[in-house]
Amino acid sequence: MKAKVLAIPEVIDYLYELVDILYEKHYFGYKYNSVEYVIELFEDIITNLPKKQHRPAPRYYDKYEKGMFYALFRKNKHTQYYAFFTKYNNNGETIYLVRYIGNNHTEAQHLDTY
């Protein structure tokens, strides 16, 4: 089965903001390390989302799109990210469209984490 992972512009904007947030909150001593972290996160999502176990997103996330799913991406023992996405089939290819990314520090109260 062919699969492609895409992200809406708001997700890309969030990732750019995340670089600054991580650096400004001193999670990384150098901005370069913050950039590397975010690139690794995005590459993990792009590469592995089609292989990940996913669950239907709670109704709380309908504000981004109805009928979404989410999958977990663990970065370390304290932080995991959730990619929220919709799935489409197009000529035998499954398209995963990432519509929102959050982490356990901001989203856990809304999810049945696995």
Secondary structure, 3 states (H helix, E strand, C coil): CEEEEEECHHHHHHHHHHHHHHHHCCCCCCHHHHHHHHHHHHHHHHHHHHHCCCEECCHHHHHCCCCCEEEEEECCCCCEEEEEEEEEEECCEEEEEEEEEEEHHHHHHHCCCC
